Amino acid sequence: MKRISILLSILSLATSLAFSGCSGEKKTTTSASKDAARKGKGVEKTSPLPPKPTALKPNDRIPEDLVVRLLVRDGKETGNRYEEKPLLEAMGGRHALLFYTIVGNALCEKTLLEVEQFLQESNFSNIAPFLVVNIREGEQRKGAKNPITPDDVELRADLLDIEMPIILDRNYHLGHLLGIRTAPSMTILHRDGTIRIVDATALRQMVMPGKRFEDYLREGAKNDAFPAIKRMPHHYPARELIGSRYLDFALPTLDGEVHPLREAFGKGKVVLLTFWRVNCPHCQREIPKLNEFYRAHEDEVTVVSVMRANEEAMKRRSRAFIEKHRIAFPALVDQGNQIFRLYGVISTPTTLVMTPDGQIKAVFVYAVDFEKVLGSRLRELREAG
């Protein structure tokens, strides 16, 4: 029950600790990490770091002498905070799943909880999972604002009830070696250290036609062999909502008028929910085209837009853009990006197509010719809901 309640509430998390590669959200830290930093707890004296490695690719093999730091989760704030051993030794003759995360990031932690629950339910005896977290040291630590500590990592893992071993990645060395470009990110290693998959981002991500990452894990564990996947389709979490009902919310316009999403339904019209931001070049082209489509089909379509505009300067730019292009549909302000996270939107523009009763039928990312794609289907979509 604890994990279920955490999973249901994780998308409302606002905490996002400083981390290499974070996606531009406001970075904060916990009071525990501040206290630990002031007292010097959780910070180790370290040997010189190796140079930045060249990224490996699927079918490459990790070095046999690649040493990782495993967090000692003893609940104490003093003493040795980690132990070092070769990664292959830590794998114990099993295949490995390395889950690279950002501590405190809502999408990372939601995905992490799903993956750990999946692994526990599947009970794979031949897969060793590891959680990997970047820890800044030396010059990188000096230049970082509120860098996380091993104490932060342990506290967060305990809060989320995460049981998998934790690797503390010094200055993103392992991340560079594996070619990690984003987070969450999952890498599969064969038991001999050969890389099979890099940068899988979700269990439901398609890794090849007709096969999701979760299917790949099941089949690989069953056959005790994982085929190398050199290139995967990019994954957009919002597309996982296809087939489900809309998630309700209420947001204000720039003038403060609050609009609940549920008011758009029950009118016999197709509902388009689009996410955008004014400093996105794709959005600058897409939103006026969507406005034209809406004006041409106003009797059949309702459009609700959600803007990412956290700063006053961005709100002023958004208002000027809306007035210049005479946008006729509501433009709601997602202060804090909570609704972006709720719908799994990581790229803009993203548009969800819904039936009059709120069933999500399609998700479009980036540019789309609405007239060509939806114009002839409006009647069908209206009758579907």
C-alpha positions in Angstrom: 0.0 0.0 0.0 2.9 2.4 0.8 4.2 2.0 -2.8 0.8 2.5 -4.3 0.2 5.7 -2.4 3.6 7.0 -3.3 3.0 6.2 -7.0 -0.3 8.1 -7.0 1.1 11.2 -5.4 4.6 11.3 -7.1 3.5 13.6 -9.9 2.8 16.4 -7.5 6.3 16.5 -6.3 7.9 19.9 -6.7 11.4 19.1 -5.3 14.1 18.8 -7.9 17.7 18.6 -6.6 20.7 19.9 -8.5 22.0 17.3 -11.0 24.0 17.2 -14.2 21.6 17.2 -17.1 18.5 18.5 -15.3 15.9 19.8 -17.7 15.8 23.5 -16.7 13.4 23.2 -13.8 14.0 25.1 -10.6 16.6 23.4 -8.5 16.1 23.1 -4.8 17.5 20.9 -2.0 16.3 19.5 1.2 17.1 20.9 4.6 18.8 17.6 5.4 21.2 18.0 2.5 21.9 21.6 3.6 22.7 20.5 7.1 24.8 17.6 5.8 26.7 20.0 3.5 27.4 22.5 6.4 28.6 19.7 8.7 30.6 18.0 6.0 28.7 14.7 6.3 28.3 12.4 3.3 31.3 14.1 1.6 34.3 11.8 0.9 37.9 12.7 0.3 38.5 11.3 -3.2 41.3 10.3 -5.5 41.8 12.2 -8.8 39.0 11.5 -11.3 39.7 9.6 -14.5 39.3 11.6 -17.8 35.9 11.8 -19.4 35.5 8.4 -21.2 34.3 7.8 -24.8 30.7 6.7 -24.9 30.2 3.0 -25.5 27.5 1.6 -27.8 25.4 -1.6 -27.9 27.6 -4.6 -28.5 30.6 -2.8 -26.8 31.8 -4.3 -23.6 32.4 -2.3 -20.4 36.0 -2.5 -19.0 36.5 -5.5 -16.8 38.2 -3.3 -14.2 35.4 -0.7 -14.2 35.0 0.1 -10.5 31.7 1.6 -9.1 30.8 3.0 -5.7 27.9 1.3 -4.0 26.1 3.3 -1.3 26.2 1.8 2.2 22.6 2.1 3.3 23.1 1.8 7.1 21.0 4.8 8.1 24.0 6.5 9.7 25.4 10.0 8.9 29.0 9.2 9.8 31.6 6.7 8.7 32.2 5.1 5.4 29.4 6.0 3.0 30.2 3.6 0.2 32.2 0.5 -0.9 34.0 0.1 -4.1 34.1 -3.0 -6.3 34.2 -3.8 -10.0 30.7 -3.6 -11.6 31.0 -7.1 -13.0 31.6 -8.4 -9.5 28.7 -6.4 -8.2 26.5 -8.0 -10.9 27.3 -11.4 -9.4 27.2 -13.3 -12.7 23.8 -11.9 -13.6 22.6 -9.5 -16.3 22.2 -6.0 -15.1 19.6 -3.2 -15.4 21.1 0.2 -14.6 18.5 2.8 -13.8 19.9 6.3 -14.1 17.8 8.9 -12.2 17.6 12.5 -11.0 17.0 12.6 -7.3 13.7 14.3 -6.6 12.5 14.5 -10.2 8.9 13.5 -10.5 9.1 11.7 -13.8 12.2 9.8 -12.8 10.7 8.7 -9.5 7.4 7.7 -11.0 9.2 5.5 -13.6 11.5 4.1 -10.9 8.6 3.0 -8.8 7.0 1.3 -11.8 10.2 -0.5 -12.7 11.0 -1.7 -9.2 7.4 -3.0 -8.8 7.6 -4.7 -12.2 10.9 -6.4 -11.2 9.6 -7.5 -7.9 6.4 -9.0 -9.4 8.4 -10.7 -12.2 11.0 -12.0 -9.8 13.7 -12.4 -12.4 16.5 -14.4 -10.8 19.0 -13.6 -13.5 18.7 -9.7 -13.6 20.6 -7.5 -11.1 19.0 -4.0 -10.9 21.0 -1.0 -9.8 19.9 2.6 -9.2 22.6 5.1 -10.5 22.8 8.6 -9.1 25.3 11.4 -10.1 27.4 12.7 -7.3 29.5 15.8 -8.0 33.0 15.9 -6.5 36.1 18.1 -6.7 35.9 21.1 -9.0 32.4 20.2 -10.2 31.2 20.1 -6.6 32.7 23.6 -5.9 30.9 25.1 -8.9 27.5 23.4 -8.2 24.6 25.0 -6.3 23.3 22.8 -3.6 24.9 19.6 -4.8 23.3 16.4 -3.5 25.1 14.2 -1.0 24.9 10.4 -0.3 22.7 11.3 2.7 20.2 12.9 0.3 20.2 9.8 -1.9 19.7 7.4 1.0 16.9 9.5 2.5 15.1 9.7 -0.8 15.5 6.0 -1.5 14.1 5.2 1.9 11.2 7.5 1.4 10.3 5.8 -1.8 10.9 2.4 -0.4 13.5 1.5 -3.1 15.3 -1.7 -2.4 17.7 -2.0 -5.3 21.4 -1.3 -4.7 22.6 2.3 -5.4 25.6 3.3 -7.4 27.1 6.7 -6.7 28.4 7.9 -10.1 31.3 10.3 -9.5 30.9 13.4 -11.8 28.8 11.4 -14.3 31.7 9.1 -15.2 29.6 6.0 -15.7 26.9 8.1 -17.4 29.4 9.4 -19.9 30.8 5.8 -20.5 27.3 4.4 -21.2 26.3 7.4 -23.3 23.4 8.4 -21.1 21.7 11.5 -22.6 18.6 11.9 -20.4 16.9 10.7 -17.3 15.2 8.4 -16.5 17.4 6.1 -18.5 17.8 2.4 -18.4 20.8 0.3 -19.7 20.9 -3.4 -20.0 24.2 -5.2 -19.6 24.8 -8.9 -20.5 26.4 -10.8 -17.7 29.7 -10.6 -19.5 29.5 -6.8 -19.5 28.3 -6.4 -23.1 25.9 -3.5 -23.6 22.5 -4.6 -25.0 20.3 -1.5 -24.7 21.1 2.2 -23.8 18.7 5.0 -22.8 15.4 3.1 -22.5 13.2 5.5 -20.7 10.0 3.6 -19.7 8.6 0.1 -19.4 6.1 0.8 -22.2 8.6 2.3 -24.6 8.7 0.5 -27.9 12.2 -0.9 -28.4 11.4 -2.6 -31.8 8.2 -3.0 -33.8 5.5 -4.6 -31.7 7.7 -5.0 -28.6 7.8 -2.8 -25.5 10.8 -2.6 -23.1 8.8 -4.6 -20.5 8.3 -7.4 -23.1 12.0 -7.2 -24.0 12.9 -7.8 -20.3 10.5 -10.7 -19.9 11.7 -12.5 -23.0 15.4 -11.8 -22.2 15.1 -13.1 -18.7 13.2 -16.2 -19.9 15.7 -16.9 -22.7 18.7 -15.8 -20.6 19.8 -13.6 -23.5 19.1 -10.0 -24.5 19.5 -9.0 -28.2 21.3 -5.8 -28.8 19.1 -2.8 -29.8 21.2 -0.2 -31.5 18.4 2.3 -32.1 15.0 2.8 -30.5 12.1 5.0 -31.4 12.1 8.1 -29.1 9.6 7.7 -26.3 7.0 10.3 -25.4 5.3 9.5 -22.0 2.2 11.4 -23.0 1.4 8.7 -25.6 1.0 6.2 -22.8 -2.3 7.9 -22.0 -3.9 6.8 -25.3 -6.9 4.6 -24.5 -7.5 6.2 -21.1 -9.7 9.0 -19.9 -8.6 12.6 -19.5 -7.1 13.7 -16.2 -9.0 16.7 -14.8 -7.4 19.9 -13.6 -8.2 23.6 -13.3 -5.9 26.4 -14.3 -6.1 30.2 -14.8 -5.7 32.3 -17.9 -3.2 35.2 -17.9 -6.2 37.3 -16.7 -6.8 35.0 -13.7 -10.0 33.4 -15.0 -10.0 29.7 -13.9 -11.1 27.0 -16.4 -11.6 23.4 -15.3 -10.8 21.0 -18.1 -14.0 19.0 -17.4 -16.1 21.9 -18.7 -14.8 21.1 -22.3 -16.6 17.8 -22.4 -20.2 16.7 -22.7 -21.0 19.1 -25.6 -20.7 16.7 -28.5 -17.4 18.1 -29.7 -13.9 16.7 -30.2 -11.6 18.1 -27.6 -8.0 19.0 -28.4 -5.7 19.7 -25.4 -2.4 21.2 -26.5 0.7 22.0 -24.5 3.0 24.8 -25.7 5.4 27.6 -24.7 5.9 30.8 -26.4 9.7 30.5 -26.8 9.4 27.2 -28.7 9.9 27.7 -32.4 7.7 24.7 -33.3 4.9 26.2 -31.1 5.2 29.6 -32.7 4.3 28.0 -36.1 1.9 25.4 -34.7 -0.4 27.4 -32.5 -1.6 29.9 -35.2 -2.3 26.8 -37.5 -4.3 25.2 -34.7 -6.2 28.4 -34.2 -7.1 28.4 -38.0 -8.3 24.8 -37.7 -10.4 25.7 -34.6 -12.0 28.6 -36.3 -12.9 26.5 -39.3 -14.4 23.7 -37.2 -15.7 25.6 -34.1 -19.0 23.7 -34.2 -17.2 20.4 -34.0 -14.1 21.1 -32.0 -13.2 22.5 -28.6 -9.5 23.5 -28.0 -7.9 24.0 -24.6 -4.3 25.0 -24.4 -1.8 24.8 -21.5 1.2 27.1 -21.5 4.5 26.7 -19.7 5.1 30.2 -18.4 6.6 30.4 -15.0 8.3 33.8 -15.2 6.6 37.2 -15.6 8.7 38.0 -18.7 7.4 34.7 -20.3 3.9 35.6 -19.4 4.2 39.0 -21.1 5.7 37.3 -24.2 2.8 34.8 -24.2 0.2 37.6 -23.9 1.7 39.5 -26.8 1.8 36.3 -29.0 -1.8 35.5 -28.2 -3.0 39.0 -29.0 -0.9 39.2 -32.2 -2.3 36.0 -33.6 -5.8 36.5 -32.1 -5.8 33.1 -30.5 -9.5 32.2 -29.9 -9.2 29.3 -27.5 -8.3 29.5 -23.8 -4.6 29.7 -23.0 -4.1 28.4 -19.4 -1.0 29.0 -17.3 0.7 26.0 -15.8 2.6 27.6 -13.0 5.2 25.1 -11.8 4.6 22.8 -14.7 2.5 20.4 -12.7 0.0 19.7 -15.5 2.9 19.1 -18.0 4.1 16.5 -15.6 0.6 15.0 -15.0 0.3 14.4 -18.7 3.9 13.3 -19.3 4.6 16.1 -21.7 8.4 16.5 -22.3 8.3 18.2 -25.7 6.3 21.0 -27.2 3.9 21.3 -28.9 2.1 18.2 -27.7 -1.6 17.8 -28.6 -4.1 15.2 -27.2 -7.1 14.3 -29.2 -10.2 13.3 -27.1 -13.7 12.2 -27.8 -16.7 14.3 -26.4 -16.8 12.0 -23.3 -13.0 12.3 -22.5 -11.4 9.3 -24.1 -7.9 10.0 -25.3 -7.6 8.7 -28.9 -4.3 10.1 -30.2 -1.3 12.2 -29.1 0.6 14.3 -31.6 4.1 15.6 -30.8 5.6 18.5 -32.8 4.1 19.7 -36.0 0.9 18.2 -37.4 -1.4 19.2 -40.2 -4.7 19.2 -38.3 -6.9 19.6 -41.3 -5.2 16.6 -43.1 -5.0 14.4 -40.0 -8.3 15.2 -38.2 -10.5 17.1 -40.7 -12.1 14.0 -42.2 -12.2 12.1 -38.9 -14.1 14.7 -36.8 -17.5 13.0 -37.3 -16.1 9.6 -36.4 -14.4 10.9 -33.3 -17.6 12.8 -32.2 -19.7 9.6 -32.6 -17.1 7.6 -30.7 -17.8 9.5 -27.5 
